[in-house]
Amino acid sequence: MKFWQLRNQFYDLICFNINQVYAWQPGFDKNNLTRWVKQNLLVKLRNSWYSFPDYVKMSVS
């Protein structure tokens, strides 16, 4: 799966968890989330919750 596919699906939710991703794509590789966090494409909030950096910047401003 490409990052843009995940972004298009979950961007409007502001934050999402891994179970929502599995419900959408049952064969999803969780390692992708780790890679995207390391590339600063996603922000890990806690446990299995993630958000996009755009929203984190908005809440700090």
PDB file with SEQRES, HELIX, SHEET and CRYST1 records, atoms N, CA, C and O in Angstrom:
SEQRES   1 A   61  MET LYS PHE TRP GLN LEU ARG ASN GLN PHE TYR ASP LEU          
SEQRES   2 A   61  ILE CYS PHE ASN ILE ASN GLN VAL TYR ALA TRP GLN PRO          
SEQRES   3 A   61  GLY PHE ASP LYS ASN ASN LEU THR ARG TRP VAL LYS GLN          
SEQRES   4 A   61  ASN LEU LEU VAL LYS LEU ARG ASN SER TRP TYR SER PHE          
SEQRES   5 A   61  PRO ASP TYR VAL LYS MET SER VAL SER                          
HELIX    1 AA1 PHE A    3  PHE A   10  1                                   8    
HELIX    2 AA2 TYR A   11  LEU A   13  5                                   3    
HELIX    3 AA3 ILE A   18  TRP A   24  1                                   7    
HELIX    4 AA4 ASN A   31  LYS A   38  1                                   8    
HELIX    5 AA5 PRO A   53  VAL A   60  1                                   8    
SHEET    1 AA1 3 CYS A  15  ASN A  17  0                                        
SHEET    2 AA1 3 TRP A  49  SER A  51 -1                                        
SHEET    3 AA1 3 VAL A  43  ARG A  46 -1                                        
CRYST1    1.000    1.000    1.000  90.00  90.00  90.00 P 1           1          
ATOM      1  N   MET A   1       0.851  -1.179   0.000  1.00  0.00           N  
ATOM      2  CA  MET A   1       0.000   0.000   0.000  1.00  0.00           C  
ATOM      3  C   MET A   1       0.891   1.234   0.000  1.00  0.00           C  
ATOM      4  O   MET A   1       1.948   1.263   0.629  1.00  0.00           O  
ATOM      5  N   LYS A   2       0.450   2.221  -0.700  1.00  0.00           N  
ATOM      6  CA  LYS A   2       1.152   3.503  -0.756  1.00  0.00           C  
ATOM      7  C   LYS A   2       0.588   4.449   0.302  1.00  0.00           C  
ATOM      8  O   LYS A   2      -0.571   4.346   0.705  1.00  0.00           O  
ATOM      9  N   PHE A   3       1.442   5.371   0.737  1.00  0.00           N  
ATOM     10  CA  PHE A   3       1.031   6.319   1.770  1.00  0.00           C  
ATOM     11  C   PHE A   3      -0.157   7.156   1.318  1.00  0.00           C  
ATOM     12  O   PHE A   3      -1.064   7.414   2.109  1.00  0.00           O  
ATOM     13  N   TRP A   4      -0.167   7.581   0.063  1.00  0.00           N  
ATOM     14  CA  TRP A   4      -1.250   8.458  -0.405  1.00  0.00           C  
ATOM     15  C   TRP A   4      -2.606   7.765  -0.315  1.00  0.00           C  
ATOM     16  O   TRP A   4      -3.623   8.432  -0.127  1.00  0.00           O  
ATOM     17  N   GLN A   5      -2.641   6.437  -0.446  1.00  0.00           N  
ATOM     18  CA  GLN A   5      -3.908   5.709  -0.313  1.00  0.00           C  
ATOM     19  C   GLN A   5      -4.431   5.803   1.122  1.00  0.00           C  
ATOM     20  O   GLN A   5      -5.617   6.042   1.351  1.00  0.00           O  
ATOM     21  N   LEU A   6      -3.529   5.611   2.078  1.00  0.00           N  
ATOM     22  CA  LEU A   6      -3.914   5.736   3.487  1.00  0.00           C  
ATOM     23  C   LEU A   6      -4.340   7.163   3.790  1.00  0.00           C  
ATOM     24  O   LEU A   6      -5.341   7.381   4.473  1.00  0.00           O  
ATOM     25  N   ARG A   7      -3.597   8.126   3.293  1.00  0.00           N  
ATOM     26  CA  ARG A   7      -3.918   9.537   3.540  1.00  0.00           C  
ATOM     27  C   ARG A   7      -5.291   9.894   2.971  1.00  0.00           C  
ATOM     28  O   ARG A   7      -6.081  10.563   3.637  1.00  0.00           O  
ATOM     29  N   ASN A   8      -5.576   9.463   1.769  1.00  0.00           N  
ATOM     30  CA  ASN A   8      -6.881   9.751   1.160  1.00  0.00           C  
ATOM     31  C   ASN A   8      -8.028   9.139   1.960  1.00  0.00           C  
ATOM     32  O   ASN A   8      -9.111   9.718   2.044  1.00  0.00           O  
ATOM     33  N   GLN A   9      -7.791   7.979   2.541  1.00  0.00           N  
ATOM     34  CA  GLN A   9      -8.843   7.284   3.279  1.00  0.00           C  
ATOM     35  C   GLN A   9      -9.086   7.883   4.667  1.00  0.00           C  
ATOM     36  O   GLN A   9     -10.232   7.975   5.107  1.00  0.00           O  
ATOM     37  N   PHE A  10      -8.019   8.291   5.358  1.00  0.00           N  
ATOM     38  CA  PHE A  10      -8.144   8.647   6.774  1.00  0.00           C  
ATOM     39  C   PHE A  10      -7.883  10.109   7.098  1.00  0.00           C  
ATOM     40  O   PHE A  10      -7.998  10.492   8.263  1.00  0.00           O  
ATOM     41  N   TYR A  11      -7.545  10.928   6.143  1.00  0.00           N  
ATOM     42  CA  TYR A  11      -7.173  12.315   6.436  1.00  0.00           C  
ATOM     43  C   TYR A  11      -8.299  13.086   7.123  1.00  0.00           C  
ATOM     44  O   TYR A  11      -8.033  13.884   8.021  1.00  0.00           O  
ATOM     45  N   ASP A  12      -9.525  12.868   6.727  1.00  0.00           N  
ATOM     46  CA  ASP A  12     -10.659  13.603   7.307  1.00  0.00           C  
ATOM     47  C   ASP A  12     -10.955  13.211   8.758  1.00  0.00           C  
ATOM     48  O   ASP A  12     -11.667  13.932   9.456  1.00  0.00           O  
ATOM     49  N   LEU A  13     -10.421  12.091   9.212  1.00  0.00           N  
ATOM     50  CA  LEU A  13     -10.686  11.626  10.577  1.00  0.00           C  
ATOM     51  C   LEU A  13      -9.806  12.309  11.627  1.00  0.00           C  
ATOM     52  O   LEU A  13     -10.068  12.175  12.823  1.00  0.00           O  
ATOM     53  N   ILE A  14      -8.802  13.013  11.217  1.00  0.00           N  
ATOM     54  CA  ILE A  14      -7.827  13.677  12.086  1.00  0.00           C  
ATOM     55  C   ILE A  14      -6.925  12.651  12.776  1.00  0.00           C  
ATOM     56  O   ILE A  14      -5.705  12.720  12.623  1.00  0.00           O  
ATOM     57  N   CYS A  15      -7.484  11.709  13.525  1.00  0.00           N  
ATOM     58  CA  CYS A  15      -6.664  10.629  14.081  1.00  0.00           C  
ATOM     59  C   CYS A  15      -7.372   9.301  13.812  1.00  0.00           C  
ATOM     60  O   CYS A  15      -8.592   9.247  13.659  1.00  0.00           O  
ATOM     61  N   PHE A  16      -6.587   8.249  13.759  1.00  0.00           N  
ATOM     62  CA  PHE A  16      -7.123   6.923  13.450  1.00  0.00           C  
ATOM     63  C   PHE A  16      -6.275   5.886  14.170  1.00  0.00           C  
ATOM     64  O   PHE A  16      -5.160   6.169  14.605  1.00  0.00           O  
ATOM     65  N   ASN A  17      -6.818   4.686  14.287  1.00  0.00           N  
ATOM     66  CA  ASN A  17      -6.040   3.623  14.924  1.00  0.00           C  
ATOM     67  C   ASN A  17      -5.832   2.463  13.959  1.00  0.00           C  
ATOM     68  O   ASN A  17      -6.428   2.408  12.883  1.00  0.00           O  
ATOM     69  N   ILE A  18      -4.983   1.553  14.367  1.00  0.00           N  
ATOM     70  CA  ILE A  18      -4.612   0.439  13.505  1.00  0.00           C  
ATOM     71  C   ILE A  18      -5.807  -0.451  13.181  1.00  0.00           C  
ATOM     72  O   ILE A  18      -5.855  -1.049  12.106  1.00  0.00           O  
ATOM     73  N   ASN A  19      -6.769  -0.549  14.090  1.00  0.00           N  
ATOM     74  CA  ASN A  19      -7.945  -1.385  13.827  1.00  0.00           C  
ATOM     75  C   ASN A  19      -8.789  -0.821  12.689  1.00  0.00           C  
ATOM     76  O   ASN A  19      -9.378  -1.584  11.923  1.00  0.00           O  
ATOM     77  N   GLN A  20      -8.855   0.488  12.569  1.00  0.00           N  
ATOM     78  CA  GLN A  20      -9.575   1.103  11.457  1.00  0.00           C  
ATOM     79  C   GLN A  20      -8.873   0.797  10.135  1.00  0.00           C  
ATOM     80  O   GLN A  20      -9.524   0.577   9.114  1.00  0.00           O  
ATOM     81  N   VAL A  21      -7.554   0.784  10.165  1.00  0.00           N  
ATOM     82  CA  VAL A  21      -6.792   0.457   8.953  1.00  0.00           C  
ATOM     83  C   VAL A  21      -7.036  -0.995   8.570  1.00  0.00           C  
ATOM     84  O   VAL A  21      -7.250  -1.296   7.396  1.00  0.00           O  
ATOM     85  N   TYR A  22      -7.007  -1.903   9.549  1.00  0.00           N  
ATOM     86  CA  TYR A  22      -7.257  -3.320   9.264  1.00  0.00           C  
ATOM     87  C   TYR A  22      -8.683  -3.561   8.766  1.00  0.00           C  
ATOM     88  O   TYR A  22      -8.897  -4.445   7.936  1.00  0.00           O  
ATOM     89  N   ALA A  23      -9.646  -2.804   9.247  1.00  0.00           N  
ATOM     90  CA  ALA A  23     -11.023  -2.948   8.764  1.00  0.00           C  
ATOM     91  C   ALA A  23     -11.120  -2.529   7.304  1.00  0.00           C  
ATOM     92  O   ALA A  23     -11.897  -3.098   6.538  1.00  0.00           O  
ATOM     93  N   TRP A  24     -10.334  -1.543   6.927  1.00  0.00           N  
ATOM     94  CA  TRP A  24     -10.335  -1.047   5.551  1.00  0.00           C  
ATOM     95  C   TRP A  24      -9.496  -1.941   4.641  1.00  0.00           C  
ATOM     96  O   TRP A  24      -9.918  -2.272   3.533  1.00  0.00           O  
ATOM     97  N   GLN A  25      -8.299  -2.334   5.110  1.00  0.00           N  
ATOM     98  CA  GLN A  25      -7.381  -3.186   4.344  1.00  0.00           C  
ATOM     99  C   GLN A  25      -6.917  -4.333   5.250  1.00  0.00           C  
ATOM    100  O   GLN A  25      -5.922  -4.178   5.957  1.00  0.00           O  
ATOM    101  N   PRO A  26      -7.605  -5.470   5.248  1.00  0.00           N  
ATOM    102  CA  PRO A  26      -7.267  -6.567   6.169  1.00  0.00           C  
ATOM    103  C   PRO A  26      -5.825  -7.073   6.059  1.00  0.00           C  
ATOM    104  O   PRO A  26      -5.269  -7.543   7.051  1.00  0.00           O  
ATOM    105  N   GLY A  27      -5.224  -6.987   4.902  1.00  0.00           N  
ATOM    106  CA  GLY A  27      -3.854  -7.478   4.726  1.00  0.00           C  
ATOM    107  C   GLY A  27      -2.790  -6.424   4.943  1.00  0.00           C  
ATOM    108  O   GLY A  27      -1.649  -6.604   4.518  1.00  0.00           O  
ATOM    109  N   PHE A  28      -3.136  -5.333   5.591  1.00  0.00           N  
ATOM    110  CA  PHE A  28      -2.203  -4.219   5.785  1.00  0.00           C  
ATOM    111  C   PHE A  28      -0.992  -4.647   6.612  1.00  0.00           C  
ATOM    112  O   PHE A  28      -1.125  -5.371   7.598  1.00  0.00           O  
ATOM    113  N   ASP A  29       0.183  -4.192   6.198  1.00  0.00           N  
ATOM    114  CA  ASP A  29       1.428  -4.476   6.917  1.00  0.00           C  
ATOM    115  C   ASP A  29       1.698  -3.348   7.910  1.00  0.00           C  
ATOM    116  O   ASP A  29       1.959  -2.213   7.511  1.00  0.00           O  
ATOM    117  N   LYS A  30       1.635  -3.660   9.189  1.00  0.00           N  
ATOM    118  CA  LYS A  30       1.807  -2.649  10.240  1.00  0.00           C  
ATOM    119  C   LYS A  30       3.176  -1.973  10.173  1.00  0.00           C  
ATOM    120  O   LYS A  30       3.330  -0.848  10.649  1.00  0.00           O  
ATOM    121  N   ASN A  31       4.158  -2.635   9.595  1.00  0.00           N  
ATOM    122  CA  ASN A  31       5.492  -2.042   9.464  1.00  0.00           C  
ATOM    123  C   ASN A  31       5.472  -0.772   8.619  1.00  0.00           C  
ATOM    124  O   ASN A  31       6.339   0.089   8.764  1.00  0.00           O  
ATOM    125  N   ASN A  32       4.482  -0.659   7.737  1.00  0.00           N  
ATOM    126  CA  ASN A  32       4.357   0.570   6.946  1.00  0.00           C  
ATOM    127  C   ASN A  32       4.153   1.779   7.849  1.00  0.00           C  
ATOM    128  O   ASN A  32       4.721   2.842   7.597  1.00  0.00           O  
ATOM    129  N   LEU A  33       3.354   1.630   8.892  1.00  0.00           N  
ATOM    130  CA  LEU A  33       3.118   2.746   9.816  1.00  0.00           C  
ATOM    131  C   LEU A  33       4.425   3.179  10.472  1.00  0.00           C  
ATOM    132  O   LEU A  33       4.694   4.374  10.599  1.00  0.00           O  
ATOM    133  N   THR A  34       5.230   2.217  10.886  1.00  0.00           N  
ATOM    134  CA  THR A  34       6.520   2.531  11.507  1.00  0.00           C  
ATOM    135  C   THR A  34       7.417   3.279  10.529  1.00  0.00           C  
ATOM    136  O   THR A  34       8.057   4.264  10.897  1.00  0.00           O  
ATOM    137  N   ARG A  35       7.463   2.816   9.294  1.00  0.00           N  
ATOM    138  CA  ARG A  35       8.276   3.495   8.271  1.00  0.00           C  
ATOM    139  C   ARG A  35       7.798   4.918   8.038  1.00  0.00           C  
ATOM    140  O   ARG A  35       8.607   5.841   7.940  1.00  0.00           O  
ATOM    141  N   TRP A  36       6.502   5.096   7.950  1.00  0.00           N  
ATOM    142  CA  TRP A  36       5.955   6.427   7.675  1.00  0.00           C  
ATOM    143  C   TRP A  36       6.142   7.369   8.855  1.00  0.00           C  
ATOM    144  O   TRP A  36       6.295   8.574   8.660  1.00  0.00           O  
ATOM    145  N   VAL A  37       6.133   6.845  10.069  1.00  0.00           N  
ATOM    146  CA  VAL A  37       6.426   7.678  11.246  1.00  0.00           C  
ATOM    147  C   VAL A  37       7.883   8.132  11.189  1.00  0.00           C  
ATOM    148  O   VAL A  37       8.178   9.298  11.451  1.00  0.00           O  
ATOM    149  N   LYS A  38       8.793   7.225  10.850  1.00  0.00           N  
ATOM    150  CA  LYS A  38      10.216   7.576  10.749  1.00  0.00           C  
ATOM    151  C   LYS A  38      10.471   8.599   9.651  1.00  0.00           C  
ATOM    152  O   LYS A  38      11.398   9.403   9.751  1.00  0.00           O  
ATOM    153  N   GLN A  39       9.649   8.573   8.600  1.00  0.00           N  
ATOM    154  CA  GLN A  39       9.783   9.535   7.499  1.00  0.00           C  
ATOM    155  C   GLN A  39       9.013  10.824   7.768  1.00  0.00           C  
ATOM    156  O   GLN A  39       8.962  11.708   6.913  1.00  0.00           O  
ATOM    157  N   ASN A  40       8.413  10.935   8.955  1.00  0.00           N  
ATOM    158  CA  ASN A  40       7.618  12.109   9.354  1.00  0.00           C  
ATOM    159  C   ASN A  40       6.382  12.328   8.487  1.00  0.00           C  
ATOM    160  O   ASN A  40       5.917  13.458   8.338  1.00  0.00           O  
ATOM    161  N   LEU A  41       5.859  11.261   7.924  1.00  0.00           N  
ATOM    162  CA  LEU A  41       4.612  11.343   7.166  1.00  0.00           C  
ATOM    163  C   LEU A  41       3.411  11.146   8.083  1.00  0.00           C  
ATOM    164  O   LEU A  41       2.304  11.591   7.779  1.00  0.00           O  
ATOM    165  N   LEU A  42       3.643  10.471   9.215  1.00  0.00           N  
ATOM    166  CA  LEU A  42       2.621  10.245  10.237  1.00  0.00           C  
ATOM    167  C   LEU A  42       3.206  10.595  11.597  1.00  0.00           C  
ATOM    168  O   LEU A  42       4.423  10.643  11.773  1.00  0.00           O  
ATOM    169  N   VAL A  43       2.320  10.839  12.552  1.00  0.00           N  
ATOM    170  CA  VAL A  43       2.726  11.078  13.935  1.00  0.00           C  
ATOM    171  C   VAL A  43       2.047  10.020  14.793  1.00  0.00           C  
ATOM    172  O   VAL A  43       0.831   9.843  14.730  1.00  0.00           O  
ATOM    173  N   LYS A  44       2.841   9.318  15.595  1.00  0.00           N  
ATOM    174  CA  LYS A  44       2.258   8.336  16.511  1.00  0.00           C  
ATOM    175  C   LYS A  44       1.825   9.076  17.768  1.00  0.00           C  
ATOM    176  O   LYS A  44       2.635   9.732  18.424  1.00  0.00           O  
ATOM    177  N   LEU A  45       0.548   8.968  18.096  1.00  0.00           N  
ATOM    178  CA  LEU A  45       0.008   9.668  19.256  1.00  0.00           C  
ATOM    179  C   LEU A  45       0.194   8.846  20.526  1.00  0.00           C  
ATOM    180  O   LEU A  45       0.776   9.324  21.500  1.00  0.00           O  
ATOM    181  N   ARG A  46      -0.296   7.627  20.515  1.00  0.00           N  
ATOM    182  CA  ARG A  46      -0.101   6.696  21.628  1.00  0.00           C  
ATOM    183  C   ARG A  46      -0.587   5.326  21.186  1.00  0.00           C  
ATOM    184  O   ARG A  46      -1.457   5.206  20.324  1.00  0.00           O  
ATOM    185  N   ASN A  47      -0.017   4.308  21.785  1.00  0.00           N  
ATOM    186  CA  ASN A  47      -0.331   2.920  21.456  1.00  0.00           C  
ATOM    187  C   ASN A  47      -0.557   2.742  19.960  1.00  0.00           C  
ATOM    188  O   ASN A  47       0.405   2.805  19.194  1.00  0.00           O  
ATOM    189  N   SER A  48      -1.760   2.527  19.527  1.00  0.00           N  
ATOM    190  CA  SER A  48      -1.997   2.273  18.103  1.00  0.00           C  
ATOM    191  C   SER A  48      -2.717   3.435  17.420  1.00  0.00           C  
ATOM    192  O   SER A  48      -3.375   3.232  16.400  1.00  0.00           O  
ATOM    193  N   TRP A  49      -2.605   4.635  17.961  1.00  0.00           N  
ATOM    194  CA  TRP A  49      -3.266   5.813  17.399  1.00  0.00           C  
ATOM    195  C   TRP A  49      -2.274   6.675  16.635  1.00  0.00           C  
ATOM    196  O   TRP A  49      -1.154   6.909  17.089  1.00  0.00           O  
ATOM    197  N   TYR A  50      -2.703   7.143  15.467  1.00  0.00           N  
ATOM    198  CA  TYR A  50      -1.846   7.932  14.590  1.00  0.00           C  
ATOM    199  C   TYR A  50      -2.600   9.155  14.085  1.00  0.00           C  
ATOM    200  O   TYR A  50      -3.830   9.195  14.091  1.00  0.00           O  
ATOM    201  N   SER A  51      -1.839  10.145  13.650  1.00  0.00           N  
ATOM    202  CA  SER A  51      -2.411  11.334  13.034  1.00  0.00           C  
ATOM    203  C   SER A  51      -1.449  11.812  11.954  1.00  0.00           C  
ATOM    204  O   SER A  51      -0.360  11.264  11.785  1.00  0.00           O  
ATOM    205  N   PHE A  52      -1.863  12.821  11.243  1.00  0.00           N  
ATOM    206  CA  PHE A  52      -1.024  13.408  10.204  1.00  0.00           C  
ATOM    207  C   PHE A  52      -0.355  14.661  10.758  1.00  0.00           C  
ATOM    208  O   PHE A  52      -0.964  15.385  11.545  1.00  0.00           O  
ATOM    209  N   PRO A  53       0.877  14.926  10.366  1.00  0.00           N  
ATOM    210  CA  PRO A  53       1.610  16.083  10.910  1.00  0.00           C  
ATOM    211  C   PRO A  53       0.871  17.406  10.734  1.00  0.00           C  
ATOM    212  O   PRO A  53       1.033  18.308  11.556  1.00  0.00           O  
ATOM    213  N   ASP A  54       0.078  17.540   9.698  1.00  0.00           N  
ATOM    214  CA  ASP A  54      -0.670  18.785   9.457  1.00  0.00           C  
ATOM    215  C   ASP A  54      -1.567  19.117  10.644  1.00  0.00           C  
ATOM    216  O   ASP A  54      -1.655  20.275  11.054  1.00  0.00           O  
ATOM    217  N   TYR A  55      -2.227  18.111  11.193  1.00  0.00           N  
ATOM    218  CA  TYR A  55      -3.144  18.337  12.310  1.00  0.00           C  
ATOM    219  C   TYR A  55      -2.398  18.629  13.607  1.00  0.00           C  
ATOM    220  O   TYR A  55      -2.867  19.416  14.430  1.00  0.00           O  
ATOM    221  N   VAL A  56      -1.265  18.016  13.791  1.00  0.00           N  
ATOM    222  CA  VAL A  56      -0.485  18.259  15.005  1.00  0.00           C  
ATOM    223  C   VAL A  56       0.023  19.694  15.008  1.00  0.00           C  
ATOM    224  O   VAL A  56       0.024  20.347  16.051  1.00  0.00           O  
ATOM    225  N   LYS A  57       0.450  20.188  13.861  1.00  0.00           N  
ATOM    226  CA  LYS A  57       0.915  21.574  13.751  1.00  0.00           C  
ATOM    227  C   LYS A  57      -0.222  22.553  14.017  1.00  0.00           C  
ATOM    228  O   LYS A  57      -0.006  23.597  14.633  1.00  0.00           O  
ATOM    229  N   MET A  58      -1.427  22.230  13.563  1.00  0.00           N  
ATOM    230  CA  MET A  58      -2.580  23.103  13.775  1.00  0.00           C  
ATOM    231  C   MET A  58      -2.901  23.244  15.253  1.00  0.00           C  
ATOM    232  O   MET A  58      -3.207  24.341  15.720  1.00  0.00           O  
ATOM    233  N   SER A  59      -2.835  22.151  15.988  1.00  0.00           N  
ATOM    234  CA  SER A  59      -3.215  22.190  17.396  1.00  0.00           C  
ATOM    235  C   SER A  59      -2.184  22.930  18.248  1.00  0.00           C  
ATOM    236  O   SER A  59      -2.536  23.468  19.298  1.00  0.00           O  
ATOM    237  N   VAL A  60      -0.939  22.970  17.828  1.00  0.00           N  
ATOM    238  CA  VAL A  60       0.110  23.666  18.569  1.00  0.00           C  
ATOM    239  C   VAL A  60       0.039  25.162  18.313  1.00  0.00           C  
ATOM    240  O   VAL A  60       0.332  25.959  19.204  1.00  0.00           O  
ATOM    241  N   SER A  61      -0.339  25.543  17.125  1.00  0.00           N  
ATOM    242  CA  SER A  61      -0.365  26.970  16.752  1.00  0.00           C  
ATOM    243  C   SER A  61      -1.423  27.742  17.485  1.00  0.00           C  
ATOM    244  O   SER A  61      -1.564  28.947  17.276  1.00  0.00           O  
TER     245      SER A  61                                                      
END                                                                             
